């Protein structure tokens, strides 16, 4: 986010916090997110998941899939009603907090330009676009080290189609809540980082929206682009492209946790997900920093898997207003939030059921060699 809107949001959040404390002091405050460190047993969580211990732990109601409704939720005053009051834990994200360690693929990222603007170019210039030079191209990836463009895309398409085992949408939903994203009986919601017992009340988010090409099988049930999501956030996102918000319009309030460290350098709002206009005035939905790379790699996978005749499915379908901006941004997210232990394990878990892998998790450098237009 640019500095102007960022400080405007800071001022808004501080005002909200002040009002919350005043209301609580009077004994009638709203029920807000509780910063919890007991959301799941540490021994049952992946190493990457433990970084989120400071995030909210919550239960939400309503399991209906609200994917692609695209509706304006309007008054969101009850958005946080399912959560417990915790006056001593209310705080805003600490913009000076360090970046969470993300594993062996972690790329160095310099401090973004603080002069403002919020252009996509500002983000991309801050990213080290190099990848480890010792990447192993063995097994199913043997011979792909020098390929790029349509040739690489076609080879990857063959890999993700060959031997693919289709599952029903209900099976996919059950697998996500009980196996694919379950640790110690709890599922981490994608947009808030909350650990939900049994995934109760969560929706299934199609990162590539159903209305833009994922409404029928096998795309609708392809686990590589499905994620567990809170119904409110799922509905707010609708079928919007993901992007970087500079002017927020939803939700009207949110409370953070000062112990959160899983955000990009200099991004004071990186622990939150919200909707609004980007620097080009297009309405987008911005996920929290810790999952931006995960989401991007799921979308890149979809574009390779579901293009006609193994041609890349263009981002013009996903985002007709500024597809080149979207592609460049998602490629930058791929670097800023590289695959971690949890995401690689998720790739392994899905392979057991679909019998294919997401190659962009195994080799994130492939993304930079392909045009998605």
Beta strands, then each sheet from edge to edge (+ up, - down):
strand 1: 182-183
strand 2: 186-188
strand 3: 195-197
strand 4: 203-206
strand 5: 226-229
strand 6: 247-250
strand 7: 274-277
strand 8: 283-286
sheet 1: 1+ 2- 3+
sheet 2: 4+ 5-
sheet 3: 6+ 7- 8+
end
